[in-house]
């Protein structure tokens, strides 16, 4: 396995292989084959439950053995299918032949031709892939995102009372609180996580051009759309798209990819803010013994986790953008462009997962530098100018904004003493002066 990673072309399977191994059951070639076998078996069993004369004496006791073809699907089974594909030059047909052989081997050869009966390959692919994507989201991506969101939320709570100089346009601005700035990201992630958790997954199942032509010509008395609705809804956990071509619409998957892309954009924003705060020395980072920050500068402790995350988020979103804009577009009833593109779903998910893990790691290494945060506030009394002119506006003082601008917009250092002297020279009551003097960069933080 280690040598395989050394020889891998993609960093997802090479350098970062260990970080994304939990996605293998869903997006590897092995995983896709496994889900295809599941669809073939559940379809075959669904046929056995319909009142077709050929299935009158079908032994229902064999159902457990049939479902075991999926639950016990092994790398050896996948390798056998690949050998079949080398002959057929068709991946789904190779799966069909594999299932037929298994059906025959457990004594059901009489019904083997009902494997893949009336179907096209996309009836299998467009149910197998949405299922694998759905399961990857629910079992891997969603829990990791929840963990990241909880990390951010905990920091928001822990740092709720730490006043901090804000920087709009990169310049000193009205103070905020460190915890509140983390809460911004928690709230944004909450909104997108809710969308992710309520996402619906659909599939296509309707024959060569979506009309159940072959099914109807063989058994016109069966309501095949109703049959397919039940198969996808009850057995496979998907909503069936009712009116399709040979392939699914991909609109639902495009919505999913756009959703995860928005999540990645929010996390990119978080990474850049954390990088900037580290650059400002608002955070120190835990020093890992033996870890090297630079091959030339021994002192360096770089924000590499946030940089790694940002890079991977960019790659992921580039892929998600292509997936969501390309997949819903297909010539007439079918072209093959979606087939090669959708296989990169796992790559986009993997880069996202790598990034999310890196961000959590980076956040876990942060140490608040209270001294630096406080000194920046002390060095920027100028930011209370907004508060003072607002109080003066309330008191109908003439041109308060202009008065504060004349005081502060000078490129000279404004100290607490400067502010207090300014207040003392105002023609206002002593009570209002004391109210204004009570405002400092440390308490002017709003709600």
KOLPA-157891 format. One record per residue (C-alpha): residue number from 1; residue in three letters; y negated, z negated, x. Coordinates in steps of 0.02 Angstrom, whole numbers. Layout:
BEGIN
k | r | yy | zz | xx
NUM | ALA | Y | Z | X .
...
END
This chain:
BEGIN
k | r | yy | zz | xx
1 | UNK | 0 | 0 | 0 .
2 | UNK | -121 | -44 | 141 .
3 | UNK | -86 | 121 | 229 .
4 | UNK | -111 | 214 | 65 .
5 | UNK | -284 | 137 | 52 .
6 | UNK | -326 | 187 | 229 .
7 | UNK | -283 | 367 | 184 .
8 | UNK | -367 | 369 | 12 .
9 | UNK | -511 | 491 | -14 .
10 | UNK | -592 | 392 | -154 .
11 | UNK | -665 | 221 | -106 .
12 | UNK | -605 | 159 | -275 .
13 | UNK | -425 | 180 | -218 .
14 | UNK | -463 | 147 | -35 .
15 | UNK | -593 | 22 | 23 .
16 | UNK | -613 | -60 | -148 .
17 | UNK | -434 | -41 | -209 .
18 | UNK | -400 | -227 | -214 .
19 | UNK | -555 | -260 | -318 .
20 | UNK | -504 | -143 | -459 .
21 | UNK | -316 | -163 | -463 .
22 | UNK | -324 | -234 | -640 .
23 | UNK | -379 | -60 | -700 .
24 | UNK | -221 | 24 | -634 .
25 | UNK | -120 | -1 | -796 .
26 | UNK | -254 | 92 | -894 .
27 | UNK | -322 | 231 | -785 .
28 | UNK | -190 | 278 | -658 .
29 | UNK | -77 | 427 | -685 .
30 | UNK | 60 | 300 | -715 .
31 | UNK | -46 | 214 | -847 .
32 | UNK | -86 | 376 | -938 .
33 | UNK | 98 | 424 | -942 .
34 | UNK | 141 | 252 | -1011 .
35 | UNK | 17 | 268 | -1154 .
36 | UNK | 78 | 444 | -1191 .
37 | UNK | 255 | 378 | -1205 .
38 | UNK | 192 | 245 | -1325 .
39 | UNK | 112 | 375 | -1438 .
40 | UNK | 267 | 487 | -1436 .
41 | UNK | 380 | 340 | -1481 .
42 | UNK | 269 | 271 | -1620 .
43 | UNK | 251 | 445 | -1694 .
44 | UNK | 440 | 471 | -1688 .
45 | UNK | 470 | 304 | -1773 .
46 | UNK | 337 | 341 | -1903 .
47 | UNK | 430 | 501 | -1946 .
48 | UNK | 588 | 400 | -1968 .
49 | UNK | 500 | 295 | -2101 .
50 | UNK | 444 | 446 | -2203 .
51 | UNK | 562 | 511 | -2333 .
52 | UNK | 621 | 661 | -2235 .
53 | UNK | 800 | 711 | -2276 .
54 | UNK | 845 | 727 | -2092 .
55 | UNK | 808 | 543 | -2063 .
56 | UNK | 911 | 479 | -2208 .
57 | UNK | 1042 | 396 | -2096 .
58 | UNK | 927 | 352 | -1952 .
59 | UNK | 983 | 185 | -1874 .
60 | UNK | 832 | 71 | -1888 .
61 | UNK | 915 | -50 | -1767 .
62 | UNK | 869 | 70 | -1627 .
63 | UNK | 682 | 40 | -1650 .
64 | UNK | 678 | -102 | -1523 .
65 | UNK | 764 | 6 | -1392 .
66 | UNK | 641 | 146 | -1423 .
67 | UNK | 489 | 34 | -1406 .
68 | UNK | 562 | -33 | -1244 .
69 | UNK | 533 | 139 | -1169 .
70 | UNK | 349 | 91 | -1169 .
71 | UNK | 360 | -95 | -1134 .
72 | UNK | 478 | -70 | -987 .
73 | UNK | 403 | 93 | -925 .
74 | UNK | 420 | 93 | -736 .
75 | UNK | 352 | 186 | -584 .
76 | UNK | 524 | 267 | -572 .
77 | UNK | 501 | 335 | -749 .
78 | UNK | 330 | 402 | -700 .
79 | UNK | 401 | 485 | -545 .
80 | UNK | 537 | 566 | -651 .
81 | UNK | 403 | 635 | -769 .
82 | UNK | 308 | 706 | -620 .
83 | UNK | 465 | 796 | -566 .
84 | UNK | 476 | 871 | -741 .
85 | UNK | 294 | 921 | -732 .
86 | UNK | 325 | 1012 | -569 .
87 | UNK | 436 | 1129 | -671 .
88 | UNK | 341 | 1137 | -835 .
89 | UNK | 167 | 1139 | -758 .
90 | UNK | 116 | 1042 | -914 .
91 | UNK | 95 | 854 | -908 .
92 | UNK | 119 | 814 | -1093 .
93 | UNK | 271 | 929 | -1109 .
94 | UNK | 349 | 834 | -963 .
95 | UNK | 323 | 671 | -1059 .
96 | UNK | 402 | 750 | -1213 .
97 | UNK | 556 | 801 | -1115 .
98 | UNK | 569 | 627 | -1040 .
99 | UNK | 563 | 545 | -1212 .
100 | UNK | 689 | 668 | -1282 .
101 | UNK | 810 | 627 | -1143 .
102 | UNK | 788 | 441 | -1175 .
103 | UNK | 812 | 465 | -1362 .
104 | UNK | 973 | 560 | -1327 .
105 | UNK | 1033 | 429 | -1202 .
106 | UNK | 1029 | 291 | -1334 .
107 | UNK | 1130 | 393 | -1457 .
108 | UNK | 992 | 473 | -1558 .
109 | UNK | 1018 | 653 | -1500 .
110 | UNK | 1034 | 709 | -1681 .
111 | UNK | 847 | 674 | -1702 .
112 | UNK | 785 | 722 | -1528 .
113 | UNK | 693 | 878 | -1590 .
114 | UNK | 582 | 767 | -1695 .
115 | UNK | 504 | 701 | -1535 .
116 | UNK | 331 | 786 | -1528 .
117 | UNK | 373 | 872 | -1694 .
118 | UNK | 229 | 983 | -1752 .
119 | UNK | 110 | 914 | -1622 .
120 | UNK | -3 | 985 | -1489 .
121 | UNK | -34 | 897 | -1324 .
122 | UNK | -204 | 835 | -1382 .
123 | UNK | -125 | 737 | -1524 .
124 | UNK | -49 | 635 | -1384 .
125 | UNK | -194 | 636 | -1261 .
126 | UNK | -328 | 601 | -1390 .
127 | UNK | -237 | 446 | -1448 .
128 | UNK | -167 | 387 | -1280 .
129 | UNK | -333 | 397 | -1188 .
130 | UNK | -440 | 307 | -1319 .
131 | UNK | -308 | 170 | -1324 .
132 | UNK | -306 | 150 | -1135 .
133 | UNK | -496 | 148 | -1129 .
134 | UNK | -505 | 23 | -1272 .
135 | UNK | -378 | -92 | -1190 .
136 | UNK | -465 | -82 | -1021 .
137 | UNK | -629 | -132 | -1102 .
138 | UNK | -555 | -277 | -1200 .
139 | UNK | -439 | -342 | -1065 .
140 | UNK | -539 | -312 | -906 .
141 | UNK | -718 | -251 | -925 .
142 | UNK | -774 | -361 | -1069 .
143 | UNK | -709 | -526 | -995 .
144 | UNK | -792 | -486 | -828 .
145 | UNK | -957 | -445 | -914 .
146 | UNK | -948 | -606 | -1014 .
147 | UNK | -918 | -703 | -853 .
148 | UNK | -1068 | -619 | -772 .
149 | UNK | -1176 | -653 | -924 .
150 | UNK | -1123 | -836 | -921 .
151 | UNK | -1167 | -850 | -737 .
152 | UNK | -1341 | -783 | -774 .
153 | UNK | -1360 | -897 | -926 .
154 | UNK | -1308 | -1051 | -826 .
155 | UNK | -1439 | -1009 | -695 .
156 | UNK | -1568 | -989 | -832 .
157 | UNK | -1527 | -1164 | -894 .
158 | UNK | -1518 | -1243 | -721 .
159 | UNK | -1683 | -1168 | -665 .
160 | UNK | -1775 | -1187 | -829 .
161 | UNK | -1905 | -1309 | -761 .
162 | UNK | -1945 | -1224 | -596 .
163 | UNK | -2122 | -1150 | -602 .
164 | UNK | -2138 | -988 | -505 .
165 | UNK | -2275 | -865 | -464 .
166 | UNK | -2251 | -705 | -564 .
167 | UNK | -2289 | -537 | -487 .
168 | UNK | -2344 | -395 | -598 .
169 | UNK | -2366 | -234 | -500 .
170 | UNK | -2304 | -336 | -352 .
171 | UNK | -2464 | -440 | -354 .
172 | UNK | -2488 | -626 | -395 .
173 | UNK | -2494 | -648 | -584 .
174 | UNK | -2486 | -779 | -721 .
175 | UNK | -2351 | -905 | -672 .
176 | UNK | -2182 | -906 | -755 .
177 | UNK | -2022 | -1007 | -734 .
178 | UNK | -1874 | -954 | -631 .
179 | UNK | -1752 | -997 | -770 .
180 | UNK | -1849 | -897 | -897 .
181 | UNK | -1841 | -743 | -786 .
182 | UNK | -1651 | -761 | -778 .
183 | UNK | -1647 | -785 | -967 .
184 | UNK | -1727 | -613 | -985 .
185 | UNK | -1569 | -536 | -913 .
186 | UNK | -1455 | -649 | -1012 .
187 | UNK | -1538 | -594 | -1175 .
188 | UNK | -1529 | -410 | -1127 .
189 | UNK | -1346 | -423 | -1082 .
190 | UNK | -1310 | -517 | -1244 .
191 | UNK | -1376 | -373 | -1348 .
192 | UNK | -1273 | -240 | -1258 .
193 | UNK | -1119 | -352 | -1251 .
194 | UNK | -1126 | -368 | -1439 .
195 | UNK | -1125 | -179 | -1453 .
196 | UNK | -980 | -168 | -1332 .
197 | UNK | -879 | -299 | -1426 .
198 | UNK | -903 | -211 | -1593 .
199 | UNK | -871 | -36 | -1528 .
200 | UNK | -749 | 65 | -1635 .
201 | UNK | -616 | 174 | -1555 .
202 | UNK | -554 | 332 | -1637 .
203 | UNK | -426 | 467 | -1603 .
204 | UNK | -376 | 641 | -1656 .
205 | UNK | -209 | 679 | -1738 .
206 | UNK | -191 | 840 | -1836 .
207 | UNK | -96 | 977 | -1745 .
208 | UNK | -147 | 1133 | -1651 .
209 | UNK | -315 | 1159 | -1737 .
210 | UNK | -330 | 996 | -1833 .
211 | UNK | -259 | 1054 | -2000 .
212 | UNK | -77 | 995 | -1992 .
213 | UNK | -24 | 1177 | -2010 .
214 | UNK | 149 | 1154 | -1934 .
215 | UNK | 180 | 992 | -2028 .
216 | UNK | 134 | 1069 | -2195 .
217 | UNK | 240 | 1225 | -2171 .
218 | UNK | 391 | 1116 | -2132 .
219 | UNK | 365 | 978 | -2262 .
220 | UNK | 232 | 1027 | -2387 .
221 | UNK | 272 | 879 | -2499 .
222 | UNK | 213 | 751 | -2371 .
223 | UNK | 31 | 695 | -2367 .
224 | UNK | 13 | 717 | -2179 .
225 | UNK | -169 | 662 | -2164 .
226 | UNK | -122 | 499 | -2250 .
227 | UNK | 30 | 484 | -2135 .
228 | UNK | -80 | 506 | -1981 .
229 | UNK | -210 | 383 | -2046 .
230 | UNK | -75 | 252 | -2061 .
231 | UNK | 2 | 292 | -1891 .
232 | UNK | -163 | 278 | -1798 .
233 | UNK | -234 | 136 | -1901 .
234 | UNK | -84 | 21 | -1917 .
235 | UNK | 19 | 62 | -1763 .
236 | UNK | -104 | 120 | -1632 .
237 | UNK | -262 | 25 | -1683 .
238 | UNK | -375 | 178 | -1693 .
239 | UNK | -480 | 257 | -1828 .
240 | UNK | -423 | 436 | -1859 .
241 | UNK | -555 | 571 | -1852 .
242 | UNK | -531 | 666 | -2014 .
243 | UNK | -598 | 839 | -1975 .
244 | UNK | -567 | 903 | -1799 .
245 | UNK | -527 | 1054 | -1694 .
246 | UNK | -380 | 1041 | -1574 .
247 | UNK | -470 | 899 | -1484 .
248 | UNK | -564 | 744 | -1536 .
249 | UNK | -753 | 740 | -1554 .
250 | UNK | -778 | 620 | -1407 .
251 | UNK | -936 | 558 | -1493 .
252 | UNK | -865 | 382 | -1501 .
253 | UNK | -819 | 380 | -1317 .
254 | UNK | -991 | 452 | -1275 .
255 | UNK | -1068 | 303 | -1367 .
256 | UNK | -958 | 185 | -1266 .
257 | UNK | -1006 | 267 | -1101 .
258 | UNK | -1190 | 259 | -1148 .
259 | UNK | -1170 | 75 | -1193 .
260 | UNK | -1091 | 33 | -1025 .
261 | UNK | -1222 | 140 | -939 .
262 | UNK | -1360 | 35 | -1020 .
263 | UNK | -1270 | -122 | -963 .
264 | UNK | -1266 | -53 | -787 .
265 | UNK | -1451 | -12 | -796 .
266 | UNK | -1490 | -192 | -845 .
267 | UNK | -1384 | -257 | -701 .
268 | UNK | -1470 | -136 | -582 .
269 | UNK | -1635 | -212 | -635 .
270 | UNK | -1562 | -386 | -602 .
271 | UNK | -1503 | -332 | -429 .
272 | UNK | -1674 | -266 | -381 .
273 | UNK | -1761 | -424 | -440 .
274 | UNK | -1639 | -535 | -345 .
275 | UNK | -1661 | -427 | -190 .
276 | UNK | -1850 | -445 | -206 .
277 | UNK | -1843 | -634 | -230 .
278 | UNK | -1733 | -648 | -76 .
279 | UNK | -1858 | -540 | 18 .
280 | UNK | -1997 | -659 | -38 .
281 | UNK | -1892 | -804 | 27 .
282 | UNK | -1880 | -880 | -147 .
283 | UNK | -1693 | -887 | -118 .
284 | UNK | -1592 | -929 | 35 .
285 | UNK | -1412 | -869 | 42 .
286 | UNK | -1256 | -967 | 81 .
287 | UNK | -1204 | -934 | 260 .
288 | UNK | -1022 | -882 | 275 .
289 | UNK | -947 | -935 | 441 .
290 | UNK | -899 | -787 | 547 .
291 | UNK | -987 | -661 | 435 .
292 | UNK | -1102 | -538 | 523 .
293 | UNK | -1265 | -478 | 445 .
294 | UNK | -1311 | -351 | 577 .
295 | UNK | -1223 | -277 | 728 .
296 | UNK | -1385 | -297 | 828 .
297 | UNK | -1484 | -442 | 750 .
298 | UNK | -1384 | -604 | 750 .
299 | UNK | -1502 | -695 | 630 .
300 | UNK | -1481 | -576 | 482 .
301 | UNK | -1411 | -637 | 315 .
302 | UNK | -1429 | -482 | 207 .
303 | UNK | -1423 | -469 | 16 .
304 | UNK | -1274 | -353 | 33 .
305 | UNK | -1189 | -401 | -131 .
306 | UNK | -1339 | -344 | -233 .
307 | UNK | -1356 | -187 | -128 .
308 | UNK | -1172 | -148 | -146 .
309 | UNK | -1184 | -175 | -333 .
310 | UNK | -1337 | -64 | -351 .
311 | UNK | -1252 | 78 | -259 .
312 | UNK | -1094 | 67 | -363 .
313 | UNK | -1194 | 54 | -525 .
314 | UNK | -1283 | 215 | -480 .
315 | UNK | -1119 | 308 | -451 .
316 | UNK | -1046 | 238 | -612 .
317 | UNK | -1196 | 290 | -716 .
318 | UNK | -1198 | 464 | -641 .
319 | UNK | -1018 | 484 | -698 .
320 | UNK | -1048 | 404 | -868 .
321 | UNK | -1196 | 518 | -896 .
322 | UNK | -1090 | 672 | -864 .
323 | UNK | -946 | 605 | -970 .
324 | UNK | -1055 | 568 | -1120 .
325 | UNK | -1150 | 733 | -1114 .
326 | UNK | -1003 | 847 | -1071 .
327 | UNK | -855 | 781 | -1171 .
328 | UNK | -927 | 811 | -1346 .
329 | UNK | -958 | 995 | -1301 .
330 | UNK | -809 | 1114 | -1315 .
331 | UNK | -797 | 1301 | -1346 .
332 | UNK | -734 | 1343 | -1520 .
333 | UNK | -572 | 1253 | -1563 .
334 | UNK | -525 | 1207 | -1383 .
335 | UNK | -562 | 1231 | -1201 .
336 | UNK | -491 | 1134 | -1056 .
337 | UNK | -651 | 1070 | -976 .
338 | UNK | -631 | 897 | -1055 .
339 | UNK | -458 | 872 | -980 .
340 | UNK | -513 | 859 | -800 .
341 | UNK | -676 | 770 | -839 .
342 | UNK | -605 | 628 | -944 .
343 | UNK | -486 | 581 | -804 .
344 | UNK | -639 | 516 | -711 .
345 | UNK | -668 | 381 | -842 .
346 | UNK | -570 | 258 | -737 .
347 | UNK | -676 | 300 | -585 .
348 | UNK | -836 | 259 | -680 .
349 | UNK | -759 | 99 | -747 .
350 | UNK | -699 | 52 | -574 .
351 | UNK | -871 | 74 | -494 .
352 | UNK | -944 | -32 | -634 .
353 | UNK | -814 | -168 | -609 .
354 | UNK | -843 | -170 | -421 .
355 | UNK | -1029 | -190 | -453 .
356 | UNK | -1011 | -329 | -583 .
357 | UNK | -900 | -427 | -465 .
358 | UNK | -1022 | -402 | -322 .
359 | UNK | -1168 | -466 | -427 .
360 | UNK | -1073 | -623 | -474 .
361 | UNK | -1031 | -651 | -292 .
362 | UNK | -1212 | -625 | -241 .
363 | UNK | -1276 | -744 | -374 .
364 | UNK | -1152 | -878 | -318 .
365 | UNK | -1227 | -873 | -143 .
366 | UNK | -1408 | -904 | -196 .
367 | UNK | -1497 | -1064 | -147 .
368 | UNK | -1669 | -1095 | -225 .
369 | UNK | -1803 | -1117 | -92 .
370 | UNK | -1912 | -1242 | -185 .
371 | UNK | -2030 | -1262 | -38 .
372 | UNK | -2073 | -1076 | -30 .
373 | UNK | -2091 | -1059 | -218 .
374 | UNK | -2209 | -1208 | -222 .
375 | UNK | -2312 | -1150 | -73 .
376 | UNK | -2338 | -979 | -154 .
377 | UNK | -2404 | -1064 | -310 .
378 | UNK | -2519 | -1174 | -206 .
379 | UNK | -2583 | -1021 | -113 .
380 | UNK | -2625 | -929 | -274 .
381 | UNK | -2740 | -1036 | -379 .
382 | UNK | -2821 | -872 | -427 .
383 | UNK | -2688 | -851 | -562 .
384 | UNK | -2765 | -987 | -672 .
385 | UNK | -2916 | -873 | -699 .
386 | UNK | -2834 | -805 | -855 .
387 | UNK | -2816 | -980 | -926 .
388 | UNK | -2994 | -1030 | -887 .
389 | UNK | -3075 | -875 | -962 .
390 | UNK | -2967 | -896 | -1118 .
391 | UNK | -3028 | -1074 | -1144 .
392 | UNK | -3207 | -1016 | -1118 .
393 | UNK | -3181 | -877 | -1245 .
394 | UNK | -3125 | -1008 | -1370 .
395 | UNK | -3284 | -1106 | -1336 .
396 | UNK | -3394 | -950 | -1359 .
397 | UNK | -3453 | -959 | -1180 .
398 | UNK | -3550 | -799 | -1137 .
399 | UNK | -3449 | -667 | -1044 .
400 | UNK | -3310 | -780 | -979 .
401 | UNK | -3200 | -638 | -917 .
402 | UNK | -3340 | -568 | -813 .
403 | UNK | -3380 | -740 | -742 .
404 | UNK | -3201 | -767 | -684 .
405 | UNK | -3191 | -590 | -616 .
406 | UNK | -3345 | -620 | -511 .
407 | UNK | -3263 | -777 | -443 .
408 | UNK | -3090 | -711 | -408 .
409 | UNK | -3100 | -523 | -375 .
410 | UNK | -3170 | -540 | -199 .
411 | UNK | -3021 | -527 | -80 .
412 | UNK | -3062 | -705 | -25 .
413 | UNK | -2940 | -849 | -40 .
414 | UNK | -2958 | -949 | -200 .
415 | UNK | -2905 | -1131 | -185 .
416 | UNK | -2894 | -1275 | -305 .
417 | UNK | -3059 | -1337 | -239 .
418 | UNK | -3139 | -1167 | -270 .
419 | UNK | -3082 | -1174 | -452 .
420 | UNK | -3142 | -1354 | -476 .
421 | UNK | -3313 | -1316 | -402 .
422 | UNK | -3329 | -1166 | -518 .
423 | UNK | -3287 | -1275 | -668 .
424 | UNK | -3411 | -1409 | -617 .
425 | UNK | -3553 | -1282 | -618 .
426 | UNK | -3515 | -1219 | -794 .
427 | UNK | -3633 | -1263 | -935 .
428 | UNK | -3499 | -1342 | -1046 .
429 | UNK | -3452 | -1517 | -1101 .
430 | UNK | -3365 | -1638 | -984 .
431 | UNK | -3217 | -1641 | -1103 .
432 | UNK | -3191 | -1453 | -1085 .
433 | UNK | -3213 | -1465 | -898 .
434 | UNK | -3074 | -1593 | -887 .
435 | UNK | -2963 | -1484 | -997 .
436 | UNK | -2991 | -1337 | -880 .
437 | UNK | -2963 | -1440 | -724 .
438 | UNK | -2795 | -1496 | -792 .
439 | UNK | -2732 | -1318 | -781 .
440 | UNK | -2640 | -1282 | -618 .
441 | UNK | -2525 | -1144 | -556 .
442 | UNK | -2382 | -1270 | -576 .
443 | UNK | -2407 | -1307 | -761 .
444 | UNK | -2482 | -1145 | -825 .
445 | UNK | -2311 | -1077 | -873 .
446 | UNK | -2319 | -1059 | -1062 .
447 | UNK | -2170 | -1093 | -1173 .
END
